[in-house]
Amino acid sequence: MRISTSKSESMVLNRKRVECTLRVGDEILPQVEEFKYLGVLFTSEGRMEREIDRRIGAASAVMRTLHGSVVVKRELSRKAKLSIYQSIYVPALTYGHELWVMTERTRSRVQAAEMSFLRRVAGLSLRDRVRSSVIREELGVDPLLLRVERSQMRWLGHLVRMPPGRLPGEVFRARPTGRRPRGRPRTRWRDYVSRLAWERLGIPQEELAEVAGEREGQRATRAKHHHATTAVAQPIYRHR
């Protein structure tokens, strides 16, 4: 494998800055505190708050671009506005959300960004003092945080079912050794999404693998039944 040193950088995941010299041939790769990979910002501290703030900023930029021509345009139907909301605004806001660990602050900020768009689509402002739940019900839109949590639990199921050797599954199941630093420990993604599975679905962490395996088996059975039904139905259809 050939490495382009002009396009490569190194980063150490640690709460404190750690110098690490990584040499490729005769060149030393520059060490950075953050970098983007597939559109997601990773930092040396291992936190996702800055990435979530970037997503909210990107959604705000979309809002400013679409405000006059789409969001508040009276000639455009509400259905068309909601279609643009689902296809453009939501992806810009939630890209990479499967990896997020949501705190009360980030949940509040994401919800504020969501309602900033929906409130304008409904022709309302904060001064109208209409609850967010009422606006969503009127527009027929599910809460964005609920959509995020569903996707996170879906990704959790994929990780639990991954066979040995798959890198995402190995990272998920890894148990780093050593002592944690003093102070309140950070919430790990594994702990966060396992708590979601317990609070939303009533599945304890120790039963995640068993439940995920059962659902995979049910899915395979349904697919097998569907293929068998199709194979039987096709000859009947052809002879009609």
N, C-alpha and C positions, 0 to 999 in steps of 0.2 A: 504494500500500500504506500502510495506517495502522498506526502503531506505538504500542502502549500503554506510555507511559513508566513507569507505576507497576509494570509487570511486566517491564521490560527492565533488563538490566545489561550492563556491558562487562567484558572480560577480555583481558589481553595475555599471549600465550604467550612467556615468556622466563625464563631461569634466575634473573635478578635482577629485582626489582620495578621496573617502568617506569611512570611516570605518563603516562596518556593521557586527555585530556579529550574525551569524545564528547558532542556537544550535539545534541539533537533539539528543534527549535523554540527555545523559551526555556528549556528544562530541560536539565540536565546529568545524564547517566546515571551511577549509582554504579559505581565500578570495584571488582571483587571478585577474590579470589585463587582461588576455586573456585565451580563451580555445577553443578547437576544438569540433564541433558538426557535425556529419555526414560528416566529411572531410572538413568542412569550418571553418576558423579561425574567431572568434568573439573577439572584444576588448572592454574594458570598455569605450572607447571614442565613440564607435558606428560607427567607420569608417571602410571602406572596402579596403583602399589602401594597407594595409599589406597583406590582403588575395589575392588581385590581384597580388602583387609582388610575393607571394608564388606560384601562378598559373604559372606565367612567369618563375620562377625558376624551377618548375616541368617540364614545357615544354622544358626548356634548358637541363635538365637532360635526357629527352627522345631524344632530338636531339643528344647529345653526345653519347648515347647508340646506336642509329641507324645510325650515320653518316657514318661510314666505311662500314657497312654491307648492308645498304639500300639506304641512301640519295644520295651518290655519286657513288654507284656501277653501272658500265656501263652495266653489264649483265642484270640488272633489268629494266623492261620497265617503261616508264613514268606513264602509267596507274596504274601499281602496286604501284609505289611510292605515287601517289596521293590517292590511296585507303588506304594506311598506314597513310598518312597525315590526312585523314578524320576520320579514325577509332581509331587512337591512339594519334596522336599529338594534334588535335583540342580538343578532350575531356579532355586531360590533361591540356590544356591551358585555357579552358572556363568553367570548372566545377563550378557550382553554379553561373553562370554569370547573371541569372535572377535578382539577388539582387544587382548587381553592380550599382554604380553611377559613370558614366564615366566623368572624367575631361580631359582637353587637355593633361595633362601629361600621364594619364593612357591610353588614346586612342593612343597616339604616341608609348607608350611602347608595347601595345598589337599588334599594326600594325607592329612594328619592329620585334617582335617575330614571327608573321605570315610570313613576307617576308623573314626572315632568313631561313626558311625551303623551301619556294617556290622558292626562288632565286637559291638555290642549286639544286633543282629538275630540274630547267630550265638550269642548267649548267652555271650560271652567278655569278658574284660577284659585290660588290659595285663599283669596279673600272670600270665596264662596263657601268655604268651610264645609266641604262635602267629603265624607270619609272615602279613603282609598278603596275599601271593600265595596262601597256603593258604586263607585265609578267602574271598577272591574266588572261588577255584576251587570251594569247597564251596557257595557261594551262587549260582554261575553268573553272576557279574557281571564285566564288563570293567573294567579300570582307568579311573578317571575322567579322568586326565591323557591317556590315549589317546583318549578321546572328545573332549576339548578340542582336541587336536592335529588330529584328523580334521576337526573343524569349521573350524579355522583354515585348513587347507590347502584345504578346500572353498571358503571365502570367498576365498582367494588365487586359485583358479581363476576365480571369478566376476569378480574385479577384472581379471585378465589378459585375459579375454575381452570386457570392457566396451568398447563402441564409443567413439570420440572424442566428447566433449561430455558424457558422464556424469560428474558431479562426483566420486564415489568413485574412479573409474578415473583421472581427471585428477590427483587428489591423490596416488594411489599412484604414478603415473608421474612426478610432479614432481621436479625436482632443484634444491633451493634453492641459491642462490649465496651467496658470502661465506665467511668463515673461521670455522672452529669454535673455541670457546674452548680454552684450554690444559687439559691433563689427559686422562684416558682418555675417549674419546667414548662416548656412550650407545649402547646397542643399539637401532637403529630397528626398527619392526615389520616393514618390508620385509626387512631383513637377517635378522631372527629367523625369520620364516616361510619365507624362501628356504632357510635352513639346515635347517629341518625337512624341506622337500621333498627336499633332497639326502640327509639322514641317513636318512629313512624310506622314500623312494621312489627314491633314486638319480637324481633329476632335477637337473642343474646349473642355476644361475640363468639363464644365457643361453639355455636351451632351454625355459624355462617357458611362454613364449607359444606356441611351436610345439606342445608337448605338449598344452596346454590347448585349442588350436584343433583338434588331432586328436581329442581326446575329445569336443569339442562336435560335430564332424562325425559321429563314431560314434554319439553319442546321437541326432542328427537322423536318421541312417540307420535306427537301430532303431525310432524312432518312426514313420517313414514305412513301414517294413516291417510294423509292428504295425497301422497304419491300413489298409494294403492287404489284409492277411490278414483283418482284421475285415470289410472291405467284401465280400470274396469269400465269407467264411463265412456271413454273414447271410442271403443268399438261399437257401443250402443248408439252413440251419436252419429257415427259414420254410416250406419245401416239405415238411418231414418230417411 
